[in-house]
Amino acid sequence: SSGLLDAFDNALDEWFGSEEGELGRVRKIGKRGSCPGCGCTLQSADDTKPGFVPASKIDAEDAVCARCYGLQYYGKVEKVLTAQQAVHEEVSPEHFRKVLAPIRQKQCIICYVCDVFDFHGTFLPDLKALVGSNPVVLAVNKADLLPKNYNQERVKRWVRTSANSLGSPKVVDVVLVSAKTGFGVDLLENQIRSWSSKRRQDVYILGAANVGKSTLVNRIMSRGKATEQIVQEKRERIKGLMLATEEDLREAELGNMQWIENDAKVQDLATDVQGLEELEDDDDDDMPEGMMDAWAAAARKQIEEGPNVEKSSQRELDAIGDRMAVEQGLMDTSKAVKELARLERKDVKEWERNMLKGKEGGVTTSALPGTTLGLTEFDLGNEHSLFDTPGLIVPMQLTNRLLMSELSAVLPQRRIEHVTYRVPEGSCVHLGGLCRLDNVGGKPFFFTIFVGNEVTIHVGKIDKAEDFRRKHVGRLLKPPFSEERLDEIGPLQKTELWAEGTTFERSCVDVIFAGLGWVSLTGMGRVDINAWAPEGVGVMTRLPLMPFEALSTTESFTGAEKKGSTRRSKKNKGSLKQRARKYR
């Protein structure tokens, strides 16, 4: 038994790291009367207002408001509780700015989070007025969406140049991060803690809505905490199950058939409510202490959730059977170590996914603009605090007009599959049914499109564009998913632009649709373009972020209607120079 325990200890250290060093360094500081998920004031008087919890739960530790609960577990919220509707002051853009107004008067460190995929759409034009003279660490989130093998230093230079052109305050550092994958988060945490300790000041995390600010806070919280809280607890629990003497194990071998019967019995009872009480009352002396209770709890969870049982619940039942087999000597030592470590890795990953959503003591996250409503304080572990703040609404972002289902399609969840089309004069590119880019004059240009993978792309003729959009919305062109939603979002407004390219080796300009993505233009000579977007949505040009991607992602389009093919495919049909020469 001791050999198995030592081997298991070593395996966990190898897979998850040892317990040495700093762990769980960022911890939430609970504020009585405030929701730990969104920071709003709790109340039990009106269930239609933010912060509602039943009166019986209002004093409960870590009780989240009904709005946070709906977002965390169902991804839904009543329209009156959204910033788009702004029926209540607590969810209005004006309230968010009121919460942040005192920051410029404080001496503090600003960690400003922006979205590399929507940099200009999420960079607040009045950021300097908001933060005053405080130093800014620029956290450029969603780096995992960029093409593989991008040059990090070039992107950081681009960020600094773009930030300066937008009137940035004093930026002391730029860190590329991914709250989703954890890339760069260690470096960012070290940087803000270092600045906080050096200047003896608190840190405020600011950003526009939907930049992943709260997810980043949850990721920082989960660093070390997963190892400390999850692995350690499970390590001790499994050690307890395995603390059987050699004599116990020998005796258990005689009852192997009974264990197998019990395993089948539990699986049956998992769908038998009446039999559950029998399971909970079972006083089988051969079963390790606590094992039957664990089986009963897993079975009850499966019964209560019915057909919607989470994968983790089913895995819990399977894991109990596996651990029982280890306990009873049905697996050898090496197999037991691997099996137990495998189960622990699954548990940790499940915990991390829940943590990023705010389910495990973090802050609530969602695709909904304005999820965070107040300040949430965290202990940095250096006698100073970190504060999560409400995301500010940027009026020119397209995302402010979208429903949750449309947001899920527009906001990228994985690496972007960009694609390039050769678009001659008189042709256009539809970006779902939301925006459009026309070539209205000049030579053919290559359009490299960077939008979420769920946004369909279609190349067609300008003279048929609006009829085509209305006919095929929700099918070839999506989002939105219905013609009714087109009317609600409003008609497209034209912005006239132009660009001039000097080489086919790199793009000359990006055309941005704030909140949706961008199109990078590559070609020789001048081209006149019209960009179409709903009224009020920001449309502008900038220096190219990814200037070389057209070289490897060029699709075939010679001017005829591209019917039905709205999927991306990365066909490298010769160099861009060769293809450009072919079509001259």
Secondary structure in CASP SS format (residue, H / E / C, confidence):
PFRMAT SS
TARGET T0000
AUTHOR 0000-0000-0000
METHOD secondary structure of the structure
MODEL  1
S C 1.00
S H 1.00
G H 1.00
L H 1.00
L H 1.00
D H 1.00
A H 1.00
F H 1.00
D H 1.00
N H 1.00
A H 1.00
L H 1.00
D H 1.00
E H 1.00
W H 1.00
F H 1.00
G C 1.00
S C 1.00
E C 1.00
E C 1.00
G C 1.00
E C 1.00
L C 1.00
G C 1.00
R C 1.00
V C 1.00
R E 1.00
K E 1.00
I C 1.00
G C 1.00
K C 1.00
R C 1.00
G C 1.00
S E 1.00
C C 1.00
P C 1.00
G C 1.00
C C 1.00
G C 1.00
C C 1.00
T E 1.00
L C 1.00
Q E 1.00
S C 1.00
A C 1.00
D C 1.00
D C 1.00
T C 1.00
K C 1.00
P C 1.00
G C 1.00
F E 1.00
V C 1.00
P C 1.00
A H 1.00
S H 1.00
K H 1.00
I C 1.00
D C 1.00
A C 1.00
E C 1.00
D C 1.00
A C 1.00
V C 1.00
C C 1.00
A H 1.00
R H 1.00
C H 1.00
Y H 1.00
G H 1.00
L H 1.00
Q H 1.00
Y H 1.00
Y H 1.00
G C 1.00
K C 1.00
V C 1.00
E C 1.00
K H 1.00
V H 1.00
L H 1.00
T C 1.00
A C 1.00
Q C 1.00
Q C 1.00
A C 1.00
V C 1.00
H C 1.00
E H 1.00
E H 1.00
V H 1.00
S C 1.00
P H 1.00
E H 1.00
H H 1.00
F H 1.00
R H 1.00
K H 1.00
V H 1.00
L H 1.00
A H 1.00
P H 1.00
I H 1.00
R H 1.00
Q H 1.00
K C 1.00
Q C 1.00
C C 1.00
I E 1.00
I E 1.00
C E 1.00
Y E 1.00
V E 1.00
C E 1.00
D E 1.00
V H 1.00
F H 1.00
D H 1.00
F H 1.00
H H 1.00
G H 1.00
T H 1.00
F C 1.00
L C 1.00
P C 1.00
D C 1.00
L H 1.00
K H 1.00
A H 1.00
L H 1.00
V H 1.00
G C 1.00
S C 1.00
N C 1.00
P C 1.00
V E 1.00
V E 1.00
L E 1.00
A E 1.00
V E 1.00
N E 1.00
K C 1.00
A H 1.00
D H 1.00
L H 1.00
L C 1.00
P C 1.00
K C 1.00
N C 1.00
Y C 1.00
N C 1.00
Q H 1.00
E H 1.00
R H 1.00
V H 1.00
K H 1.00
R H 1.00
W H 1.00
V H 1.00
R H 1.00
T H 1.00
S H 1.00
A H 1.00
N H 1.00
S H 1.00
L C 1.00
G C 1.00
S C 1.00
P C 1.00
K C 1.00
V E 1.00
V E 1.00
D E 1.00
V E 1.00
V E 1.00
L E 1.00
V C 1.00
S C 1.00
A C 1.00
K C 1.00
T C 1.00
G C 1.00
F C 1.00
G C 1.00
V H 1.00
D H 1.00
L H 1.00
L H 1.00
E H 1.00
N H 1.00
Q H 1.00
I H 1.00
R H 1.00
S H 1.00
W H 1.00
S H 1.00
S H 1.00
K H 1.00
R H 1.00
R C 1.00
Q C 1.00
D C 1.00
V E 1.00
Y E 1.00
I E 1.00
L E 1.00
G E 1.00
A E 1.00
A C 1.00
N C 1.00
V C 1.00
G C 1.00
K H 1.00
S H 1.00
T H 1.00
L H 1.00
V H 1.00
N H 1.00
R H 1.00
I H 1.00
M H 1.00
S H 1.00
R C 1.00
G C 1.00
K H 1.00
A H 1.00
T H 1.00
E H 1.00
Q H 1.00
I H 1.00
V H 1.00
Q H 1.00
E H 1.00
K H 1.00
R H 1.00
E H 1.00
R H 1.00
I H 1.00
K H 1.00
G H 1.00
L H 1.00
M H 1.00
L C 1.00
A C 1.00
T C 1.00
E H 1.00
E H 1.00
D H 1.00
L H 1.00
R H 1.00
E H 1.00
A H 1.00
E H 1.00
L C 1.00
G C 1.00
N H 1.00
M H 1.00
Q H 1.00
W H 1.00
I H 1.00
E H 1.00
N H 1.00
D H 1.00
A H 1.00
K H 1.00
V H 1.00
Q H 1.00
D H 1.00
L H 1.00
A C 1.00
T C 1.00
D C 1.00
V H 1.00
Q H 1.00
G H 1.00
L H 1.00
E H 1.00
E H 1.00
L H 1.00
E H 1.00
D H 1.00
D C 1.00
D C 1.00
D C 1.00
D C 1.00
D C 1.00
M C 1.00
P C 1.00
E C 1.00
G C 1.00
M H 1.00
M H 1.00
D H 1.00
A H 1.00
W H 1.00
A H 1.00
A H 1.00
A H 1.00
A H 1.00
R H 1.00
K H 1.00
Q H 1.00
I H 1.00
E H 1.00
E H 1.00
G H 1.00
P H 1.00
N H 1.00
V C 1.00
E C 1.00
K H 1.00
S H 1.00
S H 1.00
Q H 1.00
R H 1.00
E H 1.00
L H 1.00
D H 1.00
A H 1.00
I H 1.00
G H 1.00
D H 1.00
R H 1.00
M H 1.00
A H 1.00
V H 1.00
E H 1.00
Q C 1.00
G C 1.00
L C 1.00
M C 1.00
D C 1.00
T H 1.00
S H 1.00
K H 1.00
A H 1.00
V H 1.00
K H 1.00
E H 1.00
L H 1.00
A H 1.00
R H 1.00
L H 1.00
E H 1.00
R H 1.00
K H 1.00
D H 1.00
V H 1.00
K H 1.00
E H 1.00
W H 1.00
E H 1.00
R H 1.00
N H 1.00
M H 1.00
L H 1.00
K H 1.00
G C 1.00
K C 1.00
E C 1.00
G C 1.00
G C 1.00
V C 1.00
T C 1.00
T C 1.00
S C 1.00
A C 1.00
L C 1.00
P C 1.00
G C 1.00
T C 1.00
T C 1.00
L C 1.00
G C 1.00
L C 1.00
T E 1.00
E E 1.00
F E 1.00
D E 1.00
L C 1.00
G C 1.00
N C 1.00
E C 1.00
H C 1.00
S E 1.00
L E 1.00
F E 1.00
D E 1.00
T C 1.00
P C 1.00
G C 1.00
L E 1.00
I C 1.00
V C 1.00
P C 1.00
M C 1.00
Q C 1.00
L H 1.00
T H 1.00
N H 1.00
R H 1.00
L C 1.00
L C 1.00
M H 1.00
S H 1.00
E H 1.00
L H 1.00
S H 1.00
A H 1.00
V H 1.00
L C 1.00
P C 1.00
Q C 1.00
R C 1.00
R C 1.00
I C 1.00
E C 1.00
H C 1.00
V E 1.00
T E 1.00
Y E 1.00
R E 1.00
V E 1.00
P C 1.00
E C 1.00
G C 1.00
S E 1.00
C E 1.00
V E 1.00
H E 1.00
L E 1.00
G C 1.00
G C 1.00
L C 1.00
C E 1.00
R E 1.00
L E 1.00
D E 1.00
N E 1.00
V E 1.00
G E 1.00
G E 1.00
K C 1.00
P C 1.00
F E 1.00
F E 1.00
F E 1.00
T E 1.00
I E 1.00
F E 1.00
V E 1.00
G C 1.00
N C 1.00
E C 1.00
V C 1.00
T C 1.00
I E 1.00
H E 1.00
V E 1.00
G E 1.00
K E 1.00
I H 1.00
D H 1.00
K H 1.00
A H 1.00
E H 1.00
D H 1.00
F H 1.00
R H 1.00
R H 1.00
K H 1.00
H H 1.00
V E 1.00
G C 1.00
R C 1.00
L C 1.00
L E 1.00
K C 1.00
P C 1.00
P C 1.00
F C 1.00
S C 1.00
E H 1.00
E H 1.00
R H 1.00
L H 1.00
D H 1.00
E H 1.00
I H 1.00
G C 1.00
P C 1.00
L E 1.00
Q E 1.00
K E 1.00
T E 1.00
E E 1.00
L E 1.00
W E 1.00
A E 1.00
E E 1.00
G E 1.00
T E 1.00
T E 1.00
F C 1.00
E C 1.00
R C 1.00
S C 1.00
C C 1.00
V E 1.00
D E 1.00
V E 1.00
I E 1.00
F E 1.00
A C 1.00
G C 1.00
L C 1.00
G E 1.00
W E 1.00
V E 1.00
S E 1.00
L E 1.00
T E 1.00
G E 1.00
M E 1.00
G E 1.00
R E 1.00
V E 1.00
D E 1.00
I E 1.00
N E 1.00
A E 1.00
W E 1.00
A E 1.00
P E 1.00
E C 1.00
G C 1.00
V C 1.00
G C 1.00
V E 1.00
M E 1.00
T E 1.00
R E 1.00
L C 1.00
P C 1.00
L C 1.00
M C 1.00
P C 1.00
F C 1.00
E H 1.00
A H 1.00
L H 1.00
S C 1.00
T C 1.00
T E 1.00
E E 1.00
S C 1.00
F C 1.00
T C 1.00
G C 1.00
A C 1.00
E C 1.00
K C 1.00
K C 1.00
G C 1.00
S C 1.00
T C 1.00
R C 1.00
R C 1.00
S C 1.00
K C 1.00
K C 1.00
N C 1.00
K C 1.00
G C 1.00
S C 1.00
L H 1.00
K H 1.00
Q H 1.00
R H 1.00
A H 1.00
R H 1.00
K H 1.00
Y C 1.00
R C 1.00
END
